[in-house]
């Protein structure tokens, strides 16, 4: 079985719910195989922190950064 190598990603920026800010400067980190997967992980983490279900749309407009 092929194992994909995960990298450490960071997010720092706002969380938007229905286009309105619910947090102006949220920080998180995750291990993921791609920036897209990292963004998905960050969205899940944000929903958990805010006590939201997975079907509530949120937007993370900040940049996802790869740890150096």
C-alpha positions, 0 to 999 in steps of 0.5 A, spaced: 500 500 500 502 506 498 503 511 503 502 519 501 507 523 505 504 528 509 506 535 510 505 540 516 500 546 514 498 552 518 492 557 517 492 564 520 486 568 518 479 569 519 473 564 519 467 567 515 460 564 516 455 565 511 459 571 509 460 574 515 466 574 520 465 570 526 473 570 528 478 575 525 484 571 526 484 564 527 490 560 528 491 552 526 495 547 524 494 540 521 498 534 517 495 533 510 498 530 503 496 537 499 494 544 501 487 542 498 486 537 504 489 542 509 484 547 507 479 541 508 482 539 515 482 547 517 474 547 515 473 541 520 477 544 525 473 551 525 467 547 525 469 543 531 471 550 535 465 553 533 460 548 535 457 547 528 455 541 524 459 539 518 453 542 513 454 549 515 458 553 510 464 556 512 469 560 508 477 560 510 479 566 506 486 566 509 492 563 506 494 556 507 502 555 509 506 550 508 511 549 514 518 550 512 
